Amino acid sequence: MGNDHYDVLVIGSGPGGATTAARVAETGKRVLLLERGDFLPRERDNWDSHAVFGTGKYTADETFYDRHDRPFQPELHYYVGGNSKVYGAALFRLLPQDFGEVQHPNGVAPAWPLTYEDMEPYYGRAEQLFWVHGQHGEDPFAGSSSQEYKHPPVAHEPHIQEISDGLQGLGLHPFHLPLGVQLEQDAHGMPTRESLCLRCDRIDGFPCPVGAKADAETAVLRPALATHPNLQLMTQTTVERVLTDNADGSARGVAVTLADGSSHVFTADIVVLSAGAILSAALLLKSATEKQPQGLANSSDMVGRNYMCHNNLALIAFSRKPNPTVFQKTLALNDFYGPSDAWAYPMGNIQMLGKSDDWQLKGAAPRGLAWAPSAPYAQVAKHSVDFWLCSEDIPLADSRVTLRPDGAIKLALQPNNNVEAVMRLRHTFQEKLTKLGMVHMRSVRSLYLHKGFEAAATAHQAGTVRFGTNPSASVLDVNCKAHDLDNLYVVDGSFMPSIGAVNPTLTIIANALRVGDRIAERIGTTGGQPSTATQPAQPGAIT
Ligand SMILES: Cc1cc2nc3c(=O)[nH]c(=O)nc-3n(C[C@H](O)[C@H](O)[C@H](O)COP(=O)(O)OP(=O)(O)OC[C@H]3O[C@@H](n4cnc5c(N)ncnc54)[C@H](O)[C@@H]3O)c2cc1C
């Protein structure tokens, strides 16, 4: 296999791993990116709701155990690009207050060791990297931005514009949802209605067979692999353990299982872990040694703890008037994000989803109706308007990832973690929608596979390897390097000490750029002029 020693080795090709790998590759140093999955095939089934939701064709064949040791299938996707292959590409910044301590009725979401201002430049770069379309300044609750989005917002279709106007009439502040998609533009740089993406109603949960969604493979990895011959991707390569040096305990490399089932070792000066918040924690625990018996980087006993995943709720409103919208995911609302007249505590974010179809509605139907043929649901779907409500959950020490004696992963979620916020958000928003004539609120769509099984809703996993300044209360330092090891970094969603109430991926990408910068500074550059694909655009370069 040639020279198996690399300057930097990255585990996992989701938004965190792919972004750091691409950034570090700009140094010209040898970077190896290891991914357990393969490329997700571009095929007809990508947009087939039955294949995606009915049979879970793209969901990993994986079994975890809940706090009662009951088995469940987590919502994970092992592919180049990770879970972003199926994500909804809603790419929000956290709000400034999320970086401070946030008081909830039964607990506190802790402060970050960074401020919004520290993260702001990286958010700008992340937005450019992931083709985000949006409009800064529209949401009065958002933080300031030093640069405008590179791409204009995706316009509302008429039915959604009516809802937006209606919400505004009620004194609320709807704004265009920041979205990572690729759209054809007219002569004035505005997205055309003929853009393939806007003629498609398949986004949340669906892979994109035409590459029009900014996932980690299309937006970052493919361009980086094309530009940097020093970046190497190995697919179908599962990291089994992070190996350490016996003498000083630093990370030495990884032991992997290759596609043919054989074992192999790769070594590196720096190891970057980005397997997703659950699997990164599990890998650190699995990599225990005699010197570090509690698991790697775990002298604090914090690895695996403080798991968060949001309190999410997909809400289907039914309007008497048909909703002919094709591309529905264009509107969001932060009016109830912080304390408001409606409640003294934060409730959360509201955003639109892609349009429900018959299979998704069938999945949300009460038990006993699920046998029914899907045709009536297709009629009902013509009247549905779909929203996603997201509230913060609090990091709890006992909401944690551990390994069972048989080596399987246990994900123990503590119940009733700030769920009142999302319930209040639902009722508050339903009241508003009722005023707009959407009175028939019939069903709450349990998105994707986790109907009735809370722990399986792993889409927004975060928090299990938190960063901080205190080595006894956090696993990583402020640069996301392990307190205990000089050459191990973690860049997936696990670094977050609190999760806020917006989808996490833009923050993961921004942080991965930040950590990538630190690693690049540390290792220096090799020869030639480094490419700057993940660097901020020069002033004037924004179109
Ligand atoms: C249906 C769905 C919709 C979503 N919609 C949104 C949205 O609209 N907006 C948003 O912000 N977020 C959304 N998310 C969440 C988003 O996908 C995640 O936040 C994001 O993918 C996390 O990136 P990551 O790099 O931390 O980890 P992941 O994307 O989980 O990537 C981890 C990678 O590591 C690989 N890996 C794991 N273990 C190993 C190992 N041992 N060896 C080698 N490789 C390994 C995995 O195969 C995977 O490719 C959604 C998620 C889902 C499932």
Ligand as a Chemical Component Dictionary entry (heavy atoms), coordinates in Angstrom:
data_LIG
# 
_chem_comp.id                   LIG 
_chem_comp.type                 NON-POLYMER 
_chem_comp.pdbx_formal_charge   0 
_chem_comp.three_letter_code    LIG 
# 
loop_
_chem_comp_atom.comp_id 
_chem_comp_atom.atom_id 
_chem_comp_atom.alt_atom_id 
_chem_comp_atom.type_symbol 
_chem_comp_atom.charge 
_chem_comp_atom.model_Cartn_x 
_chem_comp_atom.model_Cartn_y 
_chem_comp_atom.model_Cartn_z 
_chem_comp_atom.pdbx_ordinal 
LIG C1  C1  C 0 -32.553 13.221 7.454  1  
LIG C2  C2  C 0 -31.612 14.252 7.960  2  
LIG C3  C3  C 0 -31.847 15.602 7.674  3  
LIG C4  C4  C 0 -30.964 16.570 8.158  4  
LIG N1  N1  N 0 -31.168 17.883 7.811  5  
LIG C5  C5  C 0 -30.303 18.822 8.244  6  
LIG C6  C6  C 0 -30.452 20.179 7.838  7  
LIG O1  O1  O 0 -31.327 20.536 7.050  8  
LIG N2  N2  N 0 -29.574 21.094 8.323  9  
LIG C7  C7  C 0 -28.557 20.751 9.179  10 
LIG O2  O2  O 0 -27.823 21.623 9.616  11 
LIG N3  N3  N 0 -28.383 19.456 9.547  12 
LIG C8  C8  C 0 -29.212 18.491 9.096  13 
LIG N4  N4  N 0 -29.001 17.172 9.434  14 
LIG C9  C9  C 0 -27.852 16.853 10.290 15 
LIG C10 C10 C 0 -26.555 16.742 9.486  16 
LIG O3  O3  O 0 -26.648 15.718 8.550  17 
LIG C11 C11 C 0 -25.405 16.499 10.455 18 
LIG O4  O4  O 0 -25.355 17.585 11.371 19 
LIG C12 C12 C 0 -24.056 16.427 9.781  20 
LIG O5  O5  O 0 -24.033 15.470 8.759  21 
LIG C13 C13 C 0 -23.001 16.085 10.832 22 
LIG O6  O6  O 0 -21.739 16.109 10.227 23 
LIG P1  P1  P 0 -20.516 15.327 10.907 24 
LIG O7  O7  O 0 -19.350 15.557 10.051 25 
LIG O8  O8  O 0 -20.471 15.733 12.334 26 
LIG O9  O9  O 0 -20.922 13.778 10.933 27 
LIG P2  P2  P 0 -21.579 12.788 9.896  28 
LIG O10 O10 O 0 -22.272 13.482 8.801  29 
LIG O11 O11 O 0 -22.344 11.827 10.740 30 
LIG O12 O12 O 0 -20.322 12.047 9.261  31 
LIG C14 C14 C 0 -19.600 11.051 9.940  32 
LIG C15 C15 C 0 -18.901 10.186 8.908  33 
LIG O13 O13 O 0 -18.005 9.300  9.561  34 
LIG C16 C16 C 0 -18.081 8.009  8.969  35 
LIG N5  N5  N 0 -17.633 7.059  9.977  36 
LIG C17 C17 C 0 -18.250 6.745  11.136 37 
LIG N6  N6  N 0 -17.524 5.855  11.831 38 
LIG C18 C18 C 0 -16.413 5.607  11.093 39 
LIG C19 C19 C 0 -15.295 4.746  11.270 40 
LIG N7  N7  N 0 -15.166 4.002  12.382 41 
LIG N8  N8  N 0 -14.349 4.679  10.291 42 
LIG C20 C20 C 0 -14.460 5.457  9.171  43 
LIG N9  N9  N 0 -15.525 6.276  8.949  44 
LIG C21 C21 C 0 -16.477 6.355  9.916  45 
LIG C22 C22 C 0 -19.552 7.878  8.606  46 
LIG O14 O14 O 0 -19.777 6.893  7.621  47 
LIG C23 C23 C 0 -19.850 9.301  8.103  48 
LIG O15 O15 O 0 -19.566 9.431  6.737  49 
LIG C24 C24 C 0 -29.854 16.179 8.951  50 
LIG C25 C25 C 0 -29.609 14.824 9.216  51 
LIG C26 C26 C 0 -30.470 13.868 8.719  52 
LIG C27 C27 C 0 -30.170 12.417 9.010  53 
# 
loop_
_chem_comp_bond.comp_id 
_chem_comp_bond.atom_id_1 
_chem_comp_bond.atom_id_2 
_chem_comp_bond.value_order 
_chem_comp_bond.pdbx_ordinal 
LIG C1  C2  SING 1  
LIG C2  C3  SING 2  
LIG C2  C26 DOUB 3  
LIG C3  C4  DOUB 4  
LIG C4  N1  SING 5  
LIG C4  C24 SING 6  
LIG N1  C5  DOUB 7  
LIG C5  C6  SING 8  
LIG C5  C8  SING 9  
LIG C6  O1  DOUB 10 
LIG C6  N2  SING 11 
LIG N2  C7  SING 12 
LIG C7  O2  DOUB 13 
LIG C7  N3  SING 14 
LIG N3  C8  DOUB 15 
LIG C8  N4  SING 16 
LIG N4  C9  SING 17 
LIG N4  C24 SING 18 
LIG C9  C10 SING 19 
LIG C10 O3  SING 20 
LIG C10 C11 SING 21 
LIG C11 O4  SING 22 
LIG C11 C12 SING 23 
LIG C12 O5  SING 24 
LIG C12 C13 SING 25 
LIG C13 O6  SING 26 
LIG O6  P1  SING 27 
LIG P1  O7  DOUB 28 
LIG P1  O8  SING 29 
LIG P1  O9  SING 30 
LIG O9  P2  SING 31 
LIG P2  O10 DOUB 32 
LIG P2  O11 SING 33 
LIG P2  O12 SING 34 
LIG O12 C14 SING 35 
LIG C14 C15 SING 36 
LIG C15 O13 SING 37 
LIG C15 C23 SING 38 
LIG O13 C16 SING 39 
LIG C16 N5  SING 40 
LIG C16 C22 SING 41 
LIG N5  C17 SING 42 
LIG N5  C21 SING 43 
LIG C17 N6  DOUB 44 
LIG N6  C18 SING 45 
LIG C18 C19 SING 46 
LIG C18 C21 DOUB 47 
LIG C19 N7  SING 48 
LIG C19 N8  DOUB 49 
LIG N8  C20 SING 50 
LIG C20 N9  DOUB 51 
LIG N9  C21 SING 52 
LIG C22 O14 SING 53 
LIG C22 C23 SING 54 
LIG C23 O15 SING 55 
LIG C24 C25 DOUB 56 
LIG C25 C26 SING 57 
LIG C26 C27 SING 58 
# 
